[in-house]
Amino acid sequence: MEITRFRCEPCDLSVDGSFELPPLAQLSLEDQILVTAFVREHGNIKKMEALFGISYPTVKNRLNAIGKKLDAACQAPDIRSAILDRLAKGEITVEQALEQLG
């Protein structure tokens, strides 16, 4: 999903562009609910067990899986790829790209 427009209805202000969803919003709804509950319960896994009716290991496994998804979403972009993307978009010249690639 790509967000392309934000609009403030009361002031009728719109911002158009290409906006990436933040990492938490990229999670499935089920994972977002689990993370929200985890924060609301102050990280108490025992309370999470009772709330969702699942075992301690299941809570831990789901949290670990979510953590891996967030780690992947939060990695810094590859510099080489970013330079080549800028070149492909015509934002920089071949010479500038070669200079930046070293």
Helices and strands as residue ranges (DSSP letters): E 3-8, E 13-19, G 23-26, H 29-40, H 45-52, H 56-73, H 79-88, H 94-101
